């Protein structure tokens, strides 16, 4: 059974996320997207912006992925390697 708004707290298992997304997309308040706790890291949030938020978000500068300081920091934090040898 899917969770209902206000039930089960932030960690409630929702079996029909598409229904929640559609409900928020069609809501008169017109939110720009969904911000939620990461299931892999309780200290972090994830964002799922709707396409209508593109103008508000803008376009960040382009950066080579492998030379990104943000990526290096995330790989270090989560002890992940892009090297196939580990």
Secondary structure as the mmCIF struct_conf table of DSSP 4:
data_model
#
loop_
_struct_conf.conf_type_id
_struct_conf.id
_struct_conf.beg_label_comp_id
_struct_conf.beg_label_asym_id
_struct_conf.beg_label_seq_id
_struct_conf.end_label_comp_id
_struct_conf.end_label_asym_id
_struct_conf.end_label_seq_id
TURN_TY1_P TURN_TY1_P1 UNK A 5 UNK A 6
BEND BEND1 UNK A 7 UNK A 8
TURN_TY1_P TURN_TY1_P2 UNK A 10 UNK A 11
BEND BEND2 UNK A 15 UNK A 15
HELX_RH_AL_P HELX_RH_AL_P1 UNK A 17 UNK A 26
BEND BEND3 UNK A 27 UNK A 27
TURN_TY1_P TURN_TY1_P3 UNK A 28 UNK A 29
BEND BEND4 UNK A 32 UNK A 32
STRN STRN1 UNK A 33 UNK A 37
BEND BEND5 UNK A 39 UNK A 40
TURN_TY1_P TURN_TY1_P4 UNK A 42 UNK A 43
STRN STRN2 UNK A 45 UNK A 49
HELX_RH_3T_P HELX_RH_3T_P1 UNK A 51 UNK A 53
HELX_RH_AL_P HELX_RH_AL_P2 UNK A 54 UNK A 57
HELX_LH_PP_P HELX_LH_PP_P1 UNK A 60 UNK A 62
HELX_RH_3T_P HELX_RH_3T_P2 UNK A 65 UNK A 67
HELX_RH_AL_P HELX_RH_AL_P3 UNK A 69 UNK A 77
TURN_TY1_P TURN_TY1_P5 UNK A 78 UNK A 79
BEND BEND6 UNK A 82 UNK A 83
TURN_TY1_P TURN_TY1_P6 UNK A 84 UNK A 85
#
